[in-house]
Amino acid sequence: MTDQGRGLLRRRYAGPLGVAGVLLLILGAVEVRRIAVKPSWHAHVACAAPGDGERRLQQAFLSNAPADQRYAELFAYFAHGFIKHRSAGLGRVQYCGAGSVNSYALNGLEGFARTGPLLAAWLYSGRERVIRDSADGRSIDLVAVLKAGILSGADRRSLDYWGPVADYDQRIVEAADIARILWLTRTSVWDTFTADEKLMVGQWLLPATRATTPQDNWLLFPIIVDLVVANLGGSGRDSDLIARAHRDFERYKAFYLESGWFLDGSNRIDFYNAWGITYDLFWMTQIDPEFDADFIRGAIGQSAGITQHLISPHGIPIMGRSICYRTAVPVPILAAEFIDGADEAPGRARHALDLVWKYFVAHEVLLDGALTQGYFAPDLRFLDNYSGGGSCQWGLRSLVLAFMHAAGDHFWFDRPAALPVEVADYRIEYPKIGWRVTGQVQSGEITVEVLRNTGAIRRPTPYTRSDEILETLLRKPFRPDNHAVKYDSPVYSSADPFPLRH
């Protein structure tokens, strides 16, 4: 239902009889929807308030300790959350929080697929495979955990089986992250699979490359899967997969605008270019360095150029959907540094990472081993209906790229290099994107003017008790869409982020 429709319902049934009136309408709908009801909705568990673990980590991370030590603490926190919330077969990670339009089981696949690449990056960098749980000191064998989880999820006989991939299926999205886990751990996990296990995992992944997807950033997920399977040698027809990936990417390039940024379907332009699109471009060039190399490397570098003008010590001018991925904003800067490694690049990339993570950790975005379902605290006004307990772990993507650097790499120790807003004022127009980006060095404020938008700043629709009742009865999300406040305001500012307005 649209925000306008919600408003009409509320006005019509306002007052003491309002809830009763709405309930009568709903009761008739419940039986009609009975077959479509997701029986696992009530399996979702509300998150407790931040505790000692979050407070200790916040104190450690915001200290003046060396960067490698601070980020090791952050890694340990997320590794503990992964282990704490894992299923018995390790194929799902069921984080606390609100549910989504997907099933409880699919939310668990997201938890595994979106956190697993962080553990895989740790292993890829040459760090130790056995770590200590930050809560109880138990040993955790990261290789064994990832291997068991992937085999359990891909096995039709397992209780943790992820299910077959269908058209427009969330599994298409998660398959790309499963593929990334396999690529990062190809020597420690993939190469230890038997021939039958490799075949089983490949049979789960490859349908994601043939399924129909929305015409937006989803077009990139099958490309990632095709390239990984082809380069792992798991399909028996590697050249066909690479050729298909090239054809699909040529289709996707029709969305290209300028400066490394793309249209993201339905005329949307937002931060998906940072945490989603540029991230996938990075993986294409890592998995297959010859894959459209000139275009992809150029786009990553240009995307980093935009993104470094969007990060301030005092926040970012966030706009668009999926705002709980906010800690992944510096991905393009990290990706460009990893590929090119220019003189100042490591210091600038880590500084961008530090500004973003320090800002959000200081504002309590950590909860029960995961990222909160909001911008700071959990906030159902802006939690998209497709987002469940594990969804916001895409915010770990900046850490994935950071931990791909070995423990002694320059990335962790080079002197920080300032971002543009720390050096001088600027005013940059991107005519094809339709943005004017302004930075003020004195205040640290960054603004994004959306040149096609006119009128007043849009205000958010609240998540109400009525919405909560509807969710309980219908067993599905009934959160406000809030599209206008995400996309239609004329100005977005780091000093006044829209998710914080009431």
C-alpha positions as CSV (number, residue, x, y, z in Angstrom):
1,M,0.0,0.0,0.0
2,T,1.3,3.5,-0.8
3,D,1.8,6.2,1.8
4,Q,-1.2,8.0,0.4
5,G,-3.4,5.0,0.9
6,R,-2.2,4.6,4.4
7,G,-3.1,8.2,5.1
8,L,-6.6,7.7,3.8
9,L,-7.1,4.7,6.0
10,R,-5.9,6.5,9.0
11,R,-8.1,9.5,8.4
12,R,-11.1,7.4,7.7
13,Y,-10.8,5.3,10.8
14,A,-9.3,7.9,13.2
15,G,-10.5,8.0,16.8
16,P,-11.5,5.3,19.2
17,L,-13.3,3.2,16.6
18,G,-10.3,3.4,14.2
19,V,-8.5,0.3,15.3
20,A,-11.7,-1.7,15.5
21,G,-12.7,-0.6,12.0
22,V,-9.3,-1.5,10.5
23,L,-9.4,-4.9,12.4
24,L,-12.8,-5.8,10.9
25,L,-11.5,-5.1,7.4
26,I,-8.4,-7.1,8.1
27,L,-10.2,-10.1,9.5
28,G,-12.0,-10.6,6.2
29,A,-8.7,-10.4,4.4
30,V,-6.9,-12.8,6.6
31,E,-8.8,-15.9,5.4
32,V,-8.3,-14.8,1.8
33,R,-4.6,-14.5,2.4
34,R,-4.3,-17.7,4.4
35,I,-2.6,-19.7,1.8
36,A,-0.1,-17.0,1.1
37,V,0.7,-16.5,4.8
38,K,4.4,-17.1,5.8
39,P,4.1,-19.4,8.8
40,S,7.6,-18.4,10.0
41,W,6.9,-14.7,10.5
42,H,6.7,-15.0,14.3
43,A,10.1,-16.7,14.3
44,H,11.7,-13.3,13.9
45,V,13.1,-12.1,17.3
46,A,13.3,-8.5,18.4
47,C,16.7,-7.2,19.2
48,A,17.7,-6.4,22.7
49,A,19.2,-3.0,23.6
50,P,23.0,-2.6,23.1
51,G,24.9,-4.2,25.9
52,D,28.5,-4.5,27.3
53,G,29.8,-6.0,24.1
54,E,28.7,-3.0,22.0
55,R,30.0,-0.5,24.6
56,R,33.4,-2.2,24.8
57,L,33.8,-2.3,21.1
58,Q,32.7,1.3,20.7
59,Q,35.3,2.3,23.3
60,A,38.0,0.3,21.5
61,F,37.2,1.3,18.0
62,L,36.9,5.0,18.8
63,S,40.3,5.0,20.6
64,N,43.7,6.1,19.3
65,A,44.9,2.6,18.9
66,P,46.5,1.6,15.5
67,A,44.1,1.1,12.7
68,D,44.9,-2.6,12.3
69,Q,44.1,-3.3,16.0
70,R,40.8,-1.3,15.9
71,Y,39.6,-3.1,12.8
72,A,40.6,-6.5,14.2
73,E,38.2,-5.7,17.1
74,L,35.5,-4.8,14.7
75,F,36.0,-8.0,12.7
76,A,35.9,-10.1,15.9
77,Y,32.5,-8.5,16.8
78,F,30.9,-9.5,13.5
79,A,32.5,-12.9,13.5
80,H,31.0,-13.5,17.0
81,G,27.6,-12.4,15.7
82,F,27.9,-14.8,12.8
83,I,28.7,-17.7,15.1
84,K,26.1,-16.8,17.7
85,H,23.2,-16.7,15.3
86,R,24.1,-19.6,13.1
87,S,21.8,-22.5,12.4
88,A,22.7,-26.0,13.4
89,G,23.9,-26.8,9.9
90,L,25.7,-23.5,9.6
91,G,23.9,-22.7,6.3
92,R,21.8,-19.9,7.7
93,V,22.5,-17.0,10.1
94,Q,19.3,-15.8,11.7
95,Y,20.0,-12.3,13.1
96,C,17.5,-10.6,15.3
97,G,15.3,-7.9,13.9
98,A,12.2,-7.2,11.8
99,G,11.3,-9.6,9.0
100,S,10.9,-9.0,5.3
101,V,8.7,-10.0,2.4
102,N,10.9,-13.0,2.1
103,S,10.6,-16.0,4.4
104,Y,12.4,-16.4,7.7
105,A,14.6,-19.1,6.0
106,L,15.6,-16.7,3.2
107,N,16.5,-14.1,5.8
108,G,18.8,-16.6,7.2
109,L,20.4,-17.2,3.8
110,E,21.0,-13.4,3.6
111,G,22.7,-13.5,7.0
112,F,25.1,-16.2,5.9
113,A,25.7,-14.8,2.4
114,R,26.2,-11.2,3.4
115,T,28.5,-11.8,6.4
116,G,30.4,-14.7,4.9
117,P,32.5,-12.6,2.5
118,L,34.0,-10.7,5.5
119,L,35.2,-14.0,7.0
120,A,36.4,-15.1,3.5
121,A,38.3,-11.8,3.0
122,W,40.1,-12.4,6.4
123,L,41.2,-15.8,5.1
124,Y,42.1,-14.5,1.6
125,S,44.5,-12.0,3.2
126,G,46.6,-14.8,4.8
127,R,45.4,-14.3,8.4
128,E,44.9,-17.2,10.7
129,R,42.0,-19.6,10.0
130,V,41.3,-20.3,13.7
131,I,40.3,-17.3,15.8
132,R,38.9,-16.9,19.3
133,D,35.3,-16.0,19.9
134,S,35.3,-12.5,21.3
135,A,32.6,-13.4,23.8
136,D,33.6,-16.7,25.3
137,G,37.1,-17.4,24.0
138,R,36.1,-20.6,22.1
139,S,38.1,-21.5,19.0
140,I,36.4,-20.8,15.6
141,D,37.8,-22.5,12.5
142,L,36.6,-20.0,9.8
143,V,37.4,-22.5,7.0
144,A,35.3,-25.2,8.6
145,V,32.5,-22.8,9.3
146,L,32.3,-21.5,5.7
147,K,32.7,-25.0,4.1
148,A,30.0,-26.6,6.3
149,G,27.6,-23.7,5.6
150,I,28.0,-23.8,1.9
151,L,27.7,-27.5,1.6
152,S,24.7,-27.5,3.9
153,G,22.9,-24.7,2.0
154,A,23.5,-26.3,-1.4
155,D,22.4,-29.8,-0.3
156,R,18.7,-30.6,-1.1
157,R,18.8,-33.2,1.7
158,S,19.8,-30.7,4.3
159,L,17.5,-28.9,6.7
160,D,19.5,-25.8,5.9
161,Y,18.9,-26.2,2.1
162,W,18.7,-22.7,0.6
163,G,16.0,-23.8,-1.9
164,P,16.0,-23.6,-5.7
165,V,16.6,-20.3,-7.6
166,A,13.6,-18.9,-9.4
167,D,12.8,-15.8,-11.5
168,Y,13.0,-12.6,-9.6
169,D,14.2,-14.6,-6.6
170,Q,16.2,-13.1,-3.7
171,R,18.4,-16.2,-4.0
172,I,19.8,-14.6,-7.2
173,V,21.2,-11.7,-5.1
174,E,22.6,-14.0,-2.4
175,A,24.1,-16.4,-5.0
176,A,26.5,-13.6,-6.0
177,D,27.8,-13.3,-2.5
178,I,28.1,-17.1,-2.1
179,A,30.2,-17.0,-5.3
180,R,32.4,-14.3,-3.8
181,I,33.0,-16.4,-0.7
182,L,34.0,-19.3,-2.9
183,W,36.4,-17.2,-5.0
184,L,38.1,-15.7,-1.9
185,T,38.5,-19.1,-0.3
186,R,39.1,-21.1,-3.5
187,T,42.3,-22.7,-2.1
188,S,41.1,-23.4,1.4
189,V,37.4,-24.3,0.7
190,W,36.6,-24.9,-3.0
191,D,39.7,-27.0,-3.7
192,T,38.9,-29.2,-0.7
193,F,35.4,-30.1,-2.0
194,T,35.0,-33.5,-3.7
195,A,34.0,-33.7,-7.3
196,D,30.4,-34.4,-6.2
197,E,30.4,-31.5,-3.8
198,K,31.7,-29.1,-6.5
199,L,28.9,-30.3,-8.8
200,M,26.3,-29.9,-6.1
201,V,27.4,-26.3,-5.3
202,G,27.6,-25.4,-9.0
203,Q,24.1,-26.8,-9.6
204,W,22.7,-24.5,-6.9
205,L,24.6,-21.4,-8.2
206,L,24.1,-21.7,-12.0
207,P,20.3,-21.3,-12.1
208,A,20.9,-17.8,-10.8
209,T,22.6,-16.9,-14.1
210,R,19.6,-18.0,-16.2
211,A,16.8,-16.6,-14.0
212,T,14.9,-13.4,-15.0
213,T,15.8,-10.4,-13.0
214,P,14.6,-6.8,-12.5
215,Q,16.2,-4.4,-15.0
216,D,18.5,-2.7,-12.5
217,N,21.5,-3.6,-10.4
218,W,20.2,-7.1,-10.2
219,L,21.5,-7.6,-13.8
220,L,25.0,-7.7,-12.3
221,F,24.5,-10.7,-9.9
222,P,24.3,-13.4,-12.7
223,I,27.5,-11.9,-14.2
224,I,29.4,-12.4,-10.9
225,V,28.1,-16.0,-10.6
226,D,29.1,-16.8,-14.2
227,L,32.6,-15.4,-13.8
228,V,33.2,-17.2,-10.5
229,V,32.0,-20.6,-11.7
230,A,33.9,-20.2,-15.0
231,N,37.1,-19.3,-13.2
232,L,36.8,-22.0,-10.6
233,G,36.4,-24.5,-13.4
234,G,33.2,-25.9,-11.9
235,S,30.9,-26.1,-14.9
236,G,32.6,-27.9,-17.7
237,R,31.7,-25.1,-20.2
238,D,33.7,-22.2,-18.9
239,S,34.0,-20.3,-22.2
240,D,30.2,-20.3,-22.6
241,L,29.8,-18.8,-19.1
242,I,32.3,-16.0,-19.9
243,A,30.7,-15.3,-23.2
244,R,27.3,-15.0,-21.5
245,A,28.7,-12.7,-18.9
246,H,30.1,-10.4,-21.6
247,R,26.7,-10.3,-23.3
248,D,24.9,-9.5,-20.1
249,F,27.3,-6.8,-19.2
250,E,26.9,-5.1,-22.6
251,R,23.2,-5.0,-21.8
252,Y,23.8,-3.5,-18.4
253,K,26.1,-0.8,-19.8
254,A,23.1,0.8,-21.4
255,F,22.4,2.3,-17.9
256,Y,25.7,4.1,-17.8
257,L,25.5,7.9,-17.1
258,E,28.8,9.4,-16.3
259,S,31.8,9.5,-13.8
260,G,31.4,5.8,-13.1
261,W,27.8,6.0,-12.0
262,F,24.7,4.3,-13.5
263,L,21.0,4.6,-13.6
264,D,19.6,2.0,-11.3
265,G,16.2,1.2,-12.8
266,S,13.0,3.3,-12.7
267,N,15.0,6.5,-13.1
268,R,16.7,6.0,-9.7
269,I,20.1,7.4,-8.9
270,D,21.3,6.8,-5.4
271,F,24.1,5.3,-3.3
272,Y,23.6,1.9,-4.8
273,N,26.3,3.1,-7.2
274,A,28.7,3.1,-4.3
275,W,27.8,0.0,-2.2
276,G,26.3,-2.1,-5.0
277,I,27.3,-1.3,-8.6
278,T,30.9,-0.2,-8.1
279,Y,31.4,-3.1,-5.7
280,D,30.3,-5.6,-8.4
281,L,32.5,-3.9,-11.0
282,F,35.4,-4.4,-8.6
283,W,34.6,-8.1,-8.3
284,M,34.5,-8.5,-12.1
285,T,38.0,-7.2,-12.5
286,Q,39.3,-9.3,-9.6
287,I,37.8,-12.5,-10.8
288,D,38.7,-12.0,-14.5
289,P,41.2,-9.1,-14.9
290,E,40.6,-9.2,-18.7
291,F,36.8,-8.7,-18.4
292,D,36.1,-5.4,-20.1
293,A,39.1,-4.1,-18.3
294,D,39.4,-0.6,-19.7
295,F,35.8,0.3,-19.1
296,I,35.6,-1.3,-15.6
297,R,38.8,0.1,-14.3
298,G,37.9,3.6,-15.6
299,A,34.4,3.4,-14.1
300,I,35.8,2.4,-10.7
301,G,38.3,5.2,-10.6
302,Q,35.7,7.8,-11.6
303,S,33.2,6.4,-9.1
304,A,35.9,6.9,-6.4
305,G,36.2,10.5,-7.6
306,I,32.5,11.2,-6.9
307,T,32.4,9.2,-3.7
308,Q,35.3,11.0,-2.0
309,H,33.4,14.2,-2.4
310,L,30.4,12.6,-0.5
311,I,32.2,11.7,2.7
312,S,32.7,14.2,5.6
313,P,34.0,13.7,9.2
314,H,30.5,14.6,10.1
315,G,28.5,12.2,8.0
316,I,27.3,11.8,4.4
317,P,24.4,13.4,2.4
318,I,22.5,10.1,2.3
319,M,19.6,9.7,-0.1
320,G,17.7,6.8,-1.7
321,R,16.7,3.3,-0.5
322,S,18.5,0.7,1.6
323,I,20.1,3.3,3.9
324,C,21.1,0.6,6.4
325,Y,24.0,-0.2,4.0
326,R,25.4,3.1,4.9
327,T,28.8,1.9,6.2
328,A,29.6,0.6,2.7
329,V,29.6,4.1,1.2
330,P,33.4,4.2,0.9
331,V,33.6,1.0,-1.3
332,P,34.6,2.8,-4.5
333,I,37.5,4.5,-2.9
334,L,38.7,1.2,-1.4
335,A,38.2,-0.5,-4.8
336,A,40.2,2.1,-6.7
337,E,43.0,1.8,-4.2
338,F,43.1,-2.0,-4.3
339,I,43.3,-1.9,-8.1
340,D,45.8,0.9,-8.7
341,G,47.5,1.6,-5.3
342,A,48.8,5.1,-6.2
343,D,51.1,6.9,-3.7
344,E,48.4,8.5,-1.5
345,A,45.7,5.9,-2.2
346,P,46.1,3.6,0.8
347,G,46.1,6.5,3.2
348,R,43.1,8.1,1.6
349,A,41.1,4.9,1.3
350,R,41.7,3.9,4.9
351,H,40.9,7.5,6.0
352,A,37.6,7.4,4.1
353,L,36.8,4.0,5.7
354,D,37.7,5.4,9.2
355,L,35.6,8.5,8.8
356,V,32.5,6.5,7.9
357,W,32.9,3.7,10.4
358,K,33.9,6.0,13.3
359,Y,30.9,8.2,12.6
360,F,28.4,5.4,12.6
361,V,30.0,3.4,15.5
362,A,29.9,6.5,17.6
363,H,26.1,6.7,16.8
364,E,25.5,3.1,17.9
365,V,24.8,1.2,14.7
366,L,26.0,-2.1,16.2
367,L,23.6,-4.5,17.8
368,D,23.8,-8.1,18.8
369,G,26.7,-8.9,16.5
370,A,25.3,-7.1,13.4
371,L,24.4,-3.7,11.9
372,T,21.1,-2.2,13.0
373,Q,18.1,-2.0,10.7
374,G,18.2,1.8,10.4
375,Y,20.6,4.7,9.9
376,F,21.7,4.9,13.5
377,A,19.3,2.9,15.8
378,P,16.7,0.5,14.3
379,D,14.2,2.5,12.4
380,L,11.3,0.8,10.7
381,R,10.3,4.0,8.9
382,F,13.2,3.4,6.5
383,L,13.6,-0.3,6.6
384,D,12.6,-1.4,3.1
385,N,10.1,-4.3,3.0
386,Y,12.7,-6.5,1.2
387,S,15.0,-6.1,4.2
388,G,15.2,-8.7,7.0
389,G,17.5,-9.5,9.9
390,G,20.6,-10.2,7.8
391,S,20.0,-7.7,5.0
392,C,21.9,-4.8,6.4
393,Q,25.1,-6.8,6.5
394,W,25.7,-5.5,3.0
395,G,27.1,-2.6,5.1
396,L,30.1,-4.9,5.7
397,R,31.2,-4.6,2.1
398,S,33.7,-1.8,2.9
399,L,35.3,-4.1,5.5
400,V,35.5,-6.9,3.0
401,L,37.7,-4.8,0.7
402,A,39.7,-3.5,3.7
403,F,40.4,-7.0,5.0
404,M,41.5,-8.3,1.6
405,H,44.7,-6.3,2.5
406,A,47.2,-8.5,4.4
407,A,47.9,-7.6,8.1
408,G,51.2,-5.9,7.3
409,D,50.0,-4.0,4.2
410,H,50.6,-0.3,3.7
411,F,46.8,0.1,3.8
412,W,46.8,-0.3,7.6
413,F,49.8,1.9,8.3
414,D,50.2,4.7,5.7
415,R,49.6,8.2,6.9
416,P,45.9,9.3,6.4
417,A,45.4,11.5,3.3
418,A,42.6,14.1,3.6
419,L,39.4,13.9,1.7
420,P,38.3,16.9,-0.4
421,V,35.9,18.5,2.2
422,E,38.9,18.6,4.6
423,V,41.0,20.5,2.1
424,A,38.9,23.2,0.3
425,D,35.4,24.2,-0.6
426,Y,34.0,22.7,-3.8
427,R,30.9,22.8,-6.1
428,I,30.7,20.2,-8.7
429,E,27.9,19.5,-11.2
430,Y,27.2,16.1,-12.8
431,P,24.7,16.9,-15.6
432,K,23.8,13.4,-16.6
433,I,23.4,12.3,-13.0
434,G,21.5,15.5,-12.2
435,W,23.4,16.4,-9.1
436,R,25.2,19.4,-7.8
437,V,27.6,18.4,-5.0
438,T,28.8,21.1,-2.6
439,G,31.4,20.8,0.2
440,Q,32.3,23.4,2.8
441,V,35.6,22.9,4.5
442,Q,34.8,25.1,7.5
443,S,31.7,23.3,8.6
444,G,32.4,20.0,7.0
445,E,28.9,20.0,5.5
446,I,28.3,18.3,2.1
447,T,25.1,18.7,0.2
448,V,23.7,17.0,-2.8
449,E,21.2,19.1,-4.8
450,V,19.0,17.0,-7.0
451,L,18.5,19.4,-9.9
452,R,15.3,18.0,-11.2
453,N,13.5,18.1,-7.8
454,T,11.6,21.2,-6.8
455,G,9.5,22.3,-3.9
456,A,10.0,21.7,-0.2
457,I,12.1,19.2,1.7
458,R,10.0,16.0,2.0
459,R,9.1,14.7,5.5
460,P,8.9,11.0,6.5
461,T,5.7,9.0,7.2
462,P,6.0,7.3,10.6
463,Y,5.8,3.7,11.4
464,T,2.7,3.4,13.6
465,R,1.1,1.0,16.0
466,S,-1.5,0.4,13.3
467,D,1.3,-0.8,11.0
468,E,2.5,-3.1,13.7
469,I,-0.9,-4.6,14.1
470,L,-1.3,-5.2,10.4
471,E,2.1,-6.9,10.3
472,T,1.1,-9.2,13.2
473,L,-2.2,-10.2,11.6
474,L,-1.0,-10.5,8.0
475,R,2.5,-11.8,8.8
476,K,4.2,-9.5,6.4
477,P,5.9,-6.1,6.5
478,F,3.6,-3.1,6.5
479,R,6.2,-0.4,6.8
480,P,5.8,3.0,5.1
481,D,7.4,3.3,1.7
482,N,8.7,6.9,2.2
483,H,9.7,7.1,-1.4
484,A,9.3,10.9,-1.6
485,V,11.6,11.6,1.3
486,K,14.2,9.2,-0.1
487,Y,14.2,10.6,-3.7
488,D,12.2,13.7,-4.2
489,S,13.7,16.4,-1.8
490,P,15.6,19.1,-3.6
491,V,18.6,18.9,-1.2
492,Y,20.2,16.2,0.9
493,S,22.7,17.3,3.5
494,S,25.3,15.5,5.7
495,A,24.4,18.0,8.5
496,D,20.7,17.0,8.4
497,P,20.3,13.4,7.1
498,F,16.7,12.6,6.2
499,P,16.6,9.4,8.3
500,L,17.0,11.5,11.4
501,R,14.0,13.7,10.9
502,H,10.7,13.4,12.7
